[in-house]
Amino acid sequence: MPTLRILTNVRVPAEVRAGLLKRASGTLAELLGKPESYVMVILEDGRDLIFAGSAAPAAYLELKSLGLPELKTAHYSRVLCDLLDETLGVPAERVYIEFAAPPRHLFGWNGGTF
């Protein structure tokens, strides 16, 4: 159930979207050691977003995963920031990431919960 939501003020061209989503999905599966078949990535580009008083490229990410190891979030942050810098030109200092590890009974899938 790893889910990565990417909100950014950068407009992602149609011909780049699929590659970005696929790369983010594979990266997340590898980081968390989970099958990519469970990974969801949501891209919301071209959003009204201002950070530090500037409309320069910026992003807000939400990463949710059952059992997310708190001791690894700094590493995850580095990898995800590098991904955004390489693919969208969003520098790490213009990215916020919210990490969350919901309890299994509060995350639904396939008509039930985990």
C-alpha positions in Angstrom: 0.0 0.0 0.0 2.9 2.4 -0.3 1.4 5.6 -1.7 3.4 8.6 -2.9 1.5 11.8 -3.7 3.4 14.5 -5.5 1.9 18.0 -5.6 4.0 20.6 -7.6 3.6 23.9 -9.3 5.7 22.5 -12.2 3.7 21.6 -15.3 4.8 18.2 -16.4 4.5 17.7 -20.2 2.3 14.8 -21.3 5.2 13.0 -22.9 7.2 13.1 -19.6 4.4 12.1 -17.2 4.4 8.3 -17.8 8.1 8.0 -17.4 8.1 10.1 -14.2 5.3 8.1 -12.7 7.0 4.8 -13.6 10.4 6.0 -12.2 8.8 7.2 -9.0 6.9 3.9 -8.6 10.0 1.8 -9.1 12.0 4.0 -6.8 9.4 3.7 -4.0 9.2 -0.1 -4.3 13.0 -0.4 -4.1 13.3 2.0 -1.2 10.6 0.3 0.9 11.5 -3.3 -0.2 7.9 -3.9 -1.3 6.4 -5.3 -4.5 5.8 -2.6 -7.1 2.4 -4.2 -7.6 1.3 -2.5 -4.3 2.7 0.9 -5.0 0.6 3.9 -6.0 1.9 7.2 -7.2 -0.3 10.2 -7.7 1.0 13.3 -9.6 -0.8 16.6 -9.3 1.2 19.1 -11.4 0.5 22.7 -12.3 -0.9 23.4 -8.8 -1.2 26.8 -7.3 1.7 26.5 -4.8 4.0 29.2 -3.3 6.9 28.3 -1.0 9.1 30.8 0.9 7.2 33.7 -0.8 8.2 32.4 -4.3 6.4 30.7 -7.1 9.7 29.1 -8.3 9.5 25.3 -8.8 8.5 23.6 -5.5 6.7 20.4 -4.4 4.9 18.9 -1.5 5.0 15.1 -1.1 3.1 12.7 1.0 4.5 9.2 1.5 2.3 6.7 3.3 3.2 3.1 4.0 2.3 0.5 6.5 5.3 -0.1 8.9 7.3 2.9 7.5 10.6 2.8 9.4 11.2 6.2 11.1 14.9 5.7 11.1 15.0 5.6 7.3 12.9 8.7 6.5 16.0 11.0 6.1 17.3 8.6 3.5 13.9 8.4 1.8 13.8 12.2 1.8 17.2 12.4 0.1 16.3 9.9 -2.6 12.9 11.5 -3.3 14.4 15.0 -3.4 17.0 13.8 -5.9 14.3 12.3 -8.0 12.3 15.6 -8.1 15.5 17.6 -8.9 16.4 15.3 -11.7 13.0 14.9 -13.3 11.2 18.2 -12.5 14.0 20.7 -11.6 12.7 21.1 -8.1 15.7 21.7 -5.8 15.7 19.8 -2.4 15.3 23.1 -0.4 12.0 23.7 -2.1 10.4 20.3 -1.2 8.4 19.3 1.9 7.7 15.7 2.5 5.1 14.3 5.0 5.8 10.7 6.1 3.0 8.7 7.6 2.6 5.1 8.8 -1.1 4.5 9.2 -2.3 1.6 11.4 -3.4 -1.4 9.2 -7.0 -1.1 10.2 -7.2 2.5 8.9 -6.0 1.7 5.4 -8.5 0.0 3.1 -7.9 -2.1 0.0 -9.9 -4.7 -2.0 -13.0 -4.3 0.0 -11.3 -4.7 3.4 -8.3 -3.3 5.3 -4.8 -4.4 5.7 
